Structures are given as C-alpha cells and as structure tokens.
C-alpha cells in the first residue's frame, strides 16, 4: 500500500505508522484500489481522523459526491424536523447540553449521554472525559479503566511464529527430517552408496513443497484475513518462503555433507542454485496459477528429469551420471543463476497479482 509517514510519528509507537495518501484515497473513491489496500484503509480510518477526512473529501469529489450530498441533506432535514414533530429532547447550540423532552425546567446535563458522546466523534469524545480540577482552573483528566474486552497485542515471538507460516509449524518440517533420516538409514544402515545422490536429487524440490503449503486458501485458514493486512500479499509470501529456506538450506546441505562420498557425485552444496531458481520460478508461476499448482508442476518436472535414472541400481555410478548434467560445472550453475535472476525479475513485475485473494 502506498503510504506516507507523519514527521511527528513516534517510531516506537504501537499504533500504525502509515497514513493514507491522496493517490490512495482517490483510487479508493473510484474503486480502482486493490482489495487489500481498501480493507486496510477502511480499518485505518476508524482511528485516524485526518485520514478519514482525506478519504471523505476524495469520495465527495468523485462520482458519488452528488448522491452523498443529497442523502446528507435529507438526513439533516429529518433530524431537524424530529424534535418539533415528536417532542424529543433537542441539543443546545454548541453541544453543551440538552433541553428537557417535554419543556420542563429540570437541570441540563453538562455531559452528553453515552450514545450522544459517541455521535460527537473521537475528538469530542476525548474532551468529554475532562473535568475541572479540585483546586485552580486547570483541567485534569478522569482516569478511564481499560475495557476487559479490549484485544491484546501478541508478543514479538508470537507474531514471528505466526509469520513463518504453516509449513514451518506443520508436518512439512517432519517430512524434511524424514527425508534426511531416510538417506542416513540407507547409507549407514543398508550400505547403499547412492543415498547421497538420492538426497541431492530431492533437495531442490523440498523447498517447493514448503512454499506450496505456506500460502493460499488451502494452506492457511486465516488467508483472507492475513492477505487484507498491509503486510499481506507478496510480502507475506516472501517471508514464509524465507522461513522455508532457512530450514532447508542448512539441514539438507549438512546432511549431504555427512553422507559417504561417491566418486563423481556433485558436492553437497551443488543443489543451492537449482533450488533457489526453482523456488523463484514457483513464486513467479504462482502469480498466474497459484503456488500449489506451480509447485506441483515444477517439482514433478524436476523429479521426472532427474530421479528417473536413480531408480535403477544405486550401488553403481548412476547417481553421478544422472545429476552431473544438472548440477556439475560452471555452465550448469551459471544457467541456474541466470534462471534465478530471470524469475526474480518476472516476480517483481507480477507483484501486484498477489494483492488479490487469488493470483490473476
């Protein structure tokens, strides 16, 4: 969301530090703002009078302005006619108090009732809480007890734990550990020399599975809510993808380095560039078809191309021969680096597609 920061904003404040710009208010008024920006704006103006006024002015200046003006005039006319027609209590000029309902001579309350205080708006609601001091003329503030129903702000670790996504919190981490443990069991338990090649072949697609279960309606029960926040969309997807890579990279690389070496087999870190390129390709393709379909397509293609020859006799040189064209040599690694840059550029160009609930 395009935002602006006030010079007086406190960086350490717990309130939102962004505000609605004139451009965003204009796009909201004409209906061209993305759903996530519109929802965040509507939530923000509930507590920011300046931004509420800016959005109101933009709406009145748009095509809906004449309709709103007519509705407002009718409403004010109805409110002005109500006391004379029904004998209801009228508000004194300036909002200082109210007249008795039936023309009596009872005292006029100095503070409006709670419904009237709510109608005054946030600025005047705060002013009605002030009372004269016991000595002197300087006003003091009446302590207001916090509501027991006020929402509590989660702690830093709770927010971090939620931001890493369902993949790192769920069964995907268990699946990665089972893959690494299975490779060790084959190598040291069954004496299979090609176990390192199998792990190296599976390593680039394991992050794709983590991305597939990290973002979307199928993966996150609060997807609609999180997508509507200013931190939603591509930013949230990149955060969860980074969490997946933080788990995968050290675990798979260290696991491959500890397995028995095989002659001609690429090193344990040879999967990093292919894994990065495939992950970025999944995000870029996911902007068109969704992350789950993109991960299934690219991961399935990799497995068909690489692991097919590994299904034969694993005690021979099959792992090295199957993986060498994809992982060994400057040409292969340079090609993966170029593919990663191209996918990153496409993802940057398609970043707005993640502002909607479903990529399109």
C-alpha positions in Angstrom: 0.0 0.0 0.0 1.2 3.5 -0.8 1.6 5.3 2.4 3.1 8.4 4.0 4.7 9.0 7.4 4.0 12.0 9.6 7.0 13.9 10.8 5.6 13.7 14.4 5.1 9.9 14.3 6.9 8.1 17.1 8.9 5.2 15.6 8.4 3.2 18.8 4.6 3.8 18.9 2.4 0.7 18.9 -0.1 2.4 16.6 0.1 2.2 12.9 2.8 4.5 11.5 1.4 4.8 8.0 -1.3 7.1 6.7 -3.5 7.3 3.6 -2.1 9.3 0.7 -4.2 11.5 -1.7 -3.5 9.0 -4.5 -4.7 6.0 -2.5 -7.8 8.0 -1.3 -8.6 8.8 -5.0 -8.2 5.2 -6.1 -10.4 4.1 -3.2 -13.1 6.6 -4.2 -13.2 5.4 -7.8 -13.0 1.7 -6.9 -9.6 1.0 -8.5 -7.7 0.2 -5.3 -6.8 -3.5 -4.7 -9.0 -5.3 -2.1 -6.1 -5.5 0.4 -5.5 -1.7 0.2 -9.2 -0.9 0.5 -9.7 -3.2 3.6 -6.6 -1.7 5.3 -7.8 1.8 4.5 -11.2 1.2 5.9 -9.7 -0.2 9.1 -7.2 2.6 9.5 -9.7 5.5 9.2 -11.6 4.1 12.2 -8.9 5.5 14.4 -7.3 8.3 12.3 -9.4 11.4 11.9 -7.0 13.1 9.4 -7.1 10.1 7.0 -10.8 9.8 7.4 -11.2 13.4 6.3 -8.9 12.9 3.4 -10.9 9.9 2.2 -14.2 11.6 2.8 -13.0 14.6 0.6 -11.9 12.2 -2.1 -15.3 10.4 -2.1 -17.2 13.7 -2.2 -15.1 14.9 -5.1 -15.8 11.7 -7.1 -18.9 10.5 -8.9 -20.6 9.5 -5.6 -20.4 13.1 -4.3 -23.8 14.4 -5.5 -25.6 11.2 -4.3 -23.9 11.5 -0.8 -24.8 15.2 -0.7 -28.4 14.5 -1.4 -28.5 11.8 1.2 -26.9 14.1 3.8 -29.4 16.9 3.1 -32.3 14.5 3.5 -30.8 13.1 6.8 -30.2 16.6 8.2 -33.7 17.7 7.3 -35.2 14.6 9.0 -33.1 15.2 12.2 -34.1 18.9 12.3 -37.8 18.1 12.0 -37.7 15.3 14.6 -37.8 17.5 17.8 -40.7 19.6 16.6 -42.7 16.6 15.4 -42.2 14.2 18.3 -41.3 16.4 21.2 -37.9 14.7 21.6 -35.1 16.5 23.5 -33.1 18.9 21.4 -29.4 19.7 21.6 -28.4 23.2 22.6 -26.2 25.2 20.2 -22.6 24.2 20.6 -23.5 20.8 22.0 -23.1 21.9 25.7 -26.2 20.1 26.9 -29.8 19.1 26.1 -33.2 20.6 26.8 -35.8 18.6 28.7 -38.0 16.5 26.5 -41.4 18.0 27.5 -40.5 21.6 28.1 -39.8 21.1 31.8 -37.4 23.1 33.9 -35.1 20.3 35.1 -31.3 20.7 35.1 -29.5 20.4 31.8 -26.7 17.8 32.0 -23.3 19.0 31.3 -22.1 15.8 29.8 -23.9 14.0 27.0 -25.2 10.5 27.4 -23.1 7.7 26.0 -24.9 7.5 22.7 -24.6 11.3 22.2 -20.9 11.1 23.2 -20.3 8.5 20.5 -22.0 10.7 17.9 -19.6 13.6 18.7 -16.7 11.7 17.2 -13.3 10.7 18.6 -12.0 14.3 19.2 -15.0 15.4 21.2 -15.4 12.1 23.0 -12.0 12.6 24.4 -12.9 16.2 25.5 -16.0 15.0 27.5 -13.8 13.0 29.8 -12.2 16.1 31.2 -13.4 17.7 34.4 -12.5 20.8 36.5 -9.6 20.3 39.0 -10.3 20.4 42.7 -8.1 23.5 43.0 -7.4 26.1 40.5 -8.8 26.3 37.0 -6.5 23.8 35.1 -8.5 20.8 34.0 -7.4 17.3 34.8 -8.2 14.0 33.0 -10.5 11.5 34.5 -8.8 8.0 34.6 -10.6 5.6 32.2 -10.4 2.0 33.2 -9.3 -0.3 30.3 -12.1 -2.5 28.9 -11.8 -6.1 29.8 -12.8 -6.9 26.2 -10.1 -4.9 24.6 -8.0 -7.1 22.2 -4.5 -7.8 23.4 -1.5 -7.4 21.2 0.5 -10.6 20.7 4.1 -10.6 21.7 7.1 -10.5 19.3 7.8 -14.2 19.4 4.1 -15.0 18.8 4.0 -12.7 15.8 7.2 -14.3 14.4 5.9 -17.8 15.0 2.7 -16.9 13.0 4.7 -15.1 10.2 6.8 -18.2 9.4 3.7 -19.9 8.0 2.0 -23.2 8.3 4.9 -25.1 6.6 7.4 -24.5 9.3 4.8 -25.0 12.0 3.3 -28.1 10.5 4.2 -31.5 9.0 6.4 -30.2 6.3 9.4 -29.9 8.7 8.8 -33.5 9.8 8.8 -34.6 6.1 12.2 -32.9 5.5 13.6 -34.6 8.6 12.3 -38.0 7.4 14.0 -37.5 4.0 17.3 -36.7 5.6 16.9 -39.5 8.2 16.0 -41.9 5.4 19.1 -41.1 3.5 21.3 -41.7 6.6 19.4 -45.0 7.1 20.1 -46.1 3.6 23.8 -45.1 3.7 24.8 -46.3 7.1 22.1 -48.9 7.8 21.7 -50.6 4.5 25.0 -49.8 3.0 23.6 -48.0 -0.1 26.3 -46.0 -1.7 23.9 -43.9 -3.8 22.0 -42.5 -0.8 23.8 -39.1 -1.2 22.7 -38.9 -4.8 19.1 -39.5 -3.8 19.2 -36.8 -1.2 20.9 -34.4 -3.6 18.3 -35.1 -6.2 15.4 -34.5 -3.8 16.8 -31.3 -2.2 15.8 -28.8 -4.9 12.1 -29.8 -4.7 11.7 -29.9 -0.9 11.5 -26.0 -0.7 8.8 -26.1 -3.4 6.7 -28.4 -1.2 7.2 -25.9 1.7 6.1 -23.0 -0.5 3.0 -24.9 -1.7 1.8 -25.4 1.9 2.7 -21.9 3.1 0.3 -19.7 1.1 -3.2 -19.9 -0.1 -6.7 -20.8 0.9 -5.9 -24.5 1.1 -2.9 -23.9 3.4 -3.9 -21.1 5.8 -7.3 -21.0 7.4 -6.8 -17.2 8.0 -5.7 -16.5 4.5 -8.4 -13.9 3.8 -7.5 -12.0 7.0 -3.8 -12.0 6.6 -4.0 -11.1 2.9 -6.0 -8.0 3.8 -3.3 -6.6 6.1 -0.6 -4.2 4.9 2.0 -7.0 5.3 -0.1 -9.4 3.2 0.3 -10.4 -0.4 3.8 -10.9 -1.8 5.5 -9.6 1.3 3.9 -12.3 3.4 4.7 -14.9 0.8 8.3 -13.9 0.6 8.5 -14.0 4.4 7.2 -17.5 4.6 9.4 -18.6 1.7 12.5 -17.3 3.5 11.4 -19.3 6.6 11.2 -22.4 4.4 14.7 -21.8 3.0 16.2 -21.1 6.5 15.1 -24.6 7.5 16.1 -26.3 4.2 19.4 -24.9 3.4 21.4 -25.8 6.5 19.6 -29.1 7.1 19.9 -30.6 3.6 23.4 -29.2 2.9 24.8 -30.5 6.2 23.0 -33.8 5.7 24.5 -34.3 2.3 28.0 -33.4 3.5 27.8 -36.1 6.3 26.8 -38.9 3.9 29.5 -41.2 2.4 31.1 -39.6 -0.6 30.6 -41.1 -4.1 33.1 -40.6 -6.9 31.9 -38.1 -9.5 28.9 -37.0 -7.4 28.5 -33.2 -7.2 29.2 -31.6 -3.8 26.6 -31.3 -1.1 26.0 -27.6 -1.8 25.5 -28.1 -5.6 21.7 -28.0 -5.2 21.6 -24.5 -3.8 21.4 -22.5 -7.1 18.9 -25.0 -8.7 16.8 -24.9 -5.5 16.8 -21.1 -5.5 15.9 -20.9 -9.2 13.1 -23.5 -8.8 11.7 -21.7 -5.8 11.7 -18.3 -7.6 10.1 -20.0 -10.6 7.4 -21.4 -8.4 6.6 -17.9 -7.0 6.6 -16.3 -10.4 4.4 -19.1 -11.9 2.2 -19.0 -8.8 1.3 -15.4 -9.7 -0.6 -16.9 -12.7 -1.9 -20.3 -11.4 -1.4 -20.3 -7.7 1.5 -21.6 -5.6 0.2 -25.1 -5.2 -0.2 -25.7 -8.9 3.1 -24.1 -9.7 5.0 -26.2 -7.1 3.4 -29.4 -8.3 4.2 -28.6 -12.0 7.9 -27.6 -11.5 8.6 -30.2 -8.8 7.1 -33.0 -10.8 9.1 -32.0 -13.9 12.3 -32.0 -11.9 11.6 -35.4 -10.4 10.8 -36.9 -13.8 14.0 -35.5 -15.3 16.5 -36.2 -12.5 15.3 -39.1 -10.3 14.2 -41.4 -13.1 17.8 -42.8 -13.7 18.3 -43.1 -9.9 15.6 -45.8 -9.7 18.0 -48.3 -11.1 20.9 -50.0 -9.3 22.0 -47.4 -6.8 25.3 -49.0 -6.0 26.8 -48.0 -9.3 27.7 -44.7 -10.8 24.1 -43.9 -11.8 23.7 -41.1 -9.3 26.7 -39.2 -10.5 25.8 -39.7 -14.2 22.2 -38.6 -13.6 23.0 -35.5 -11.6 26.1 -34.3 -13.4 24.3 -32.6 -16.4 22.1 -30.6 -14.0 24.4 -29.7 -11.1 28.1 -30.1 -12.1 30.2 -27.5 -13.9 30.2 -23.7 -14.4 27.8 -24.0 -17.3 25.1 -25.7 -15.3 25.5 -23.5 -12.3 25.6 -20.3 -14.4 22.4 -21.4 -16.2 20.7 -21.8 -12.8 21.9 -18.4 -11.7 20.6 -16.8 -14.9 17.3 -18.6 -14.4 17.0 -17.3 -10.9 17.6 -13.7 -11.9 15.0 -14.0 -14.7 12.4 -15.5 -12.4 13.1 -12.8 -9.8 12.5 -10.1 -12.5 9.3 -11.7 -13.5 8.1 -12.0 -9.9 8.9 -8.3 -9.4 6.8 -7.4 -12.5 3.9 -9.6 -11.3 4.0 -8.4 -7.6 0.6 -6.7 -7.9 -1.1 -10.0 -8.7 -0.7 -11.0 -5.0 -2.8 -8.0 -3.9 -5.9 -10.0 -4.6 -7.2 -13.1 -2.8 -6.3 -15.3 -5.7 -3.4 -14.6 -8.1 -4.6 -13.5 -11.5 
